[in-house]
């Protein structure tokens, strides 16, 4: 037997695995690095986050990614070069975190690397009958493994696409294993660049669990914070709090068939971007509104589309606990709107109260996916829109 296969087999049979989850989202803030101690698998999964850090991207790296990010036409050589470059960079970031934490790389069982999404193209978006759903993440797993010396699982989204899914959002698996609790209806609301939520019913029926994107989370607000303020985001919603929602622009922004599409569904900055807002401003004749009113309207746009999506799963007279994560959970304007828009039967907290910091949640979920690929894979989530329950993640050995 190849010694790498034997090593992976031994990891699968351990009672406890130490897995580093890596996540870099559409906001391009940096790489989230979560060192997780995981026991069990499936519904018996238990996670302790030993360490967490976000390694910030330099402005130069952000610019290099934006050259190809959500672009239909790119310099293909640049894309080709970024793929291994980001893999090696992520690997070095892992080593740097381990060094700062005083942990030997040899004590880590697996790295779970999401990579950097550069284009997301579900069929509902690209509209080409002869082509399937598609998504592309760069930061090759072989390069992460070679740099760290740790077995790496990566490219999680492709198996979901291969079986007819849209490749996102994938939080359903980790959310159910880690956060489901009998007796409480839970909404796990993640407000990153794109917002999504996972519905966890109080009866813990895995076949009823699902995750869906709702539309923009922070992506439009962040784009205009860069454009208007020269800052990566509207800190504490300061600019938005000074403005007033423009109802004409809000109505124009909501005129997109995505919002009426059935669950589950995905989208990205390929659709919701500065050009989308500019077109809505032209349509609504609101190109002259103030920066504060524009930001206030974008915050309300995210809030209303999130709330309207969540309301589609709420049952009358049922109580729901909404646990928030992602950058949007730190925006008081956005979260204030959500509290006003959703029924009083909803309570609001952050996932920190469930034992996992909201900022770490996405990285942790990919560590859980890697754990499931190696040691689990027996839980059925039903067959939604023809997509069966699948085991995700490609294995890269260090040498």
Buried (B, 14 or more C-beta within 10 A) or exposed (E): EEEBEEBBEEBBEEEEBBBBBBBBBBBBBBBBBBBBBBBBBBBEBEBEBEBBBBBEBEEEBBEBBEEBBBEEEBEEEEBEEBBBBBBBBBBBBBBEBBEEEEBEBEEBBBBBBBBBBBBBBBBBBBEEEEEBBBBBBBBBBBBBBBBBBBBBBBBBBBBBBBBBBBBBBBBBBBBBBBBBEEEBBBBBBBBBBBBBBBBBBBEBEBEBBBBBBBBBBBBBBBBBBBEBBEEBBBEEBBBBBBBEBBEBBBEBBBEBEBBEBEBBBBBBBBBBBBEBBEEBBEBBEBEEBBBBBBBBBBBBBBBBBBBBBBEEBBEEEEBBBBBBBBBBBBBBBBBBBBBEBBBEEBEBEBBBEBEBBBBBBBBBBBBBBBBBBBBBEEBEBEEBEEBEBBBBBBBBBBE
